[in-house]
Amino acid sequence: MNRFMDLGDTARVITPTDPAEYRLGTVTDVDYPNPQTTYVRRYTLRFPNGDERTYPTESVRRATRADDRAALEAAFTAACVAVRDACRIAHDYDADLSSGTASLLRRLVDLASLRLGLLLDPADPAWPHTDNQDGGDQ
């Protein structure tokens, strides 16, 4: 971390262990070892669900809403890759499971496109395309 955070800054837990820690938190307290130092020992974060938790300095990093978009793009891409792989396996396993999995993949791709402008190729969702492309029918 290049710069210490102050009250009201937003931060994210580097290695989240439960669903609350995946959310963006607000710094509500900064703990210094003594009043004469600028070294921060711990930060207390308040999460949107109301939980307040204290973490050592090295366990949190500054984050903004713009960082949320990058995290969402990565999560949707990873989800599409996992569902695509499941779809390929289900194709040989069970026809009903295959069609349901393909439907789920299509909904993920549509949601990412509609809400984030993230164009995922169901055949290869590991390479998101964020710019508008002319490509004919999809």
Secondary structure, DSSP 4 states (H G I P E B T S, - for coil): --S---TT-EEEESS--SGGGGS-EEEEEEE-SSTT-----EEEEE-TTS-EEEEEGGGEEE--HHHHHHHHHHHHHHHHHHHHHHHHHHHHH-HHHHHHHHHHHHHHHHHIIIII--B--TT-TTS-B-S-------
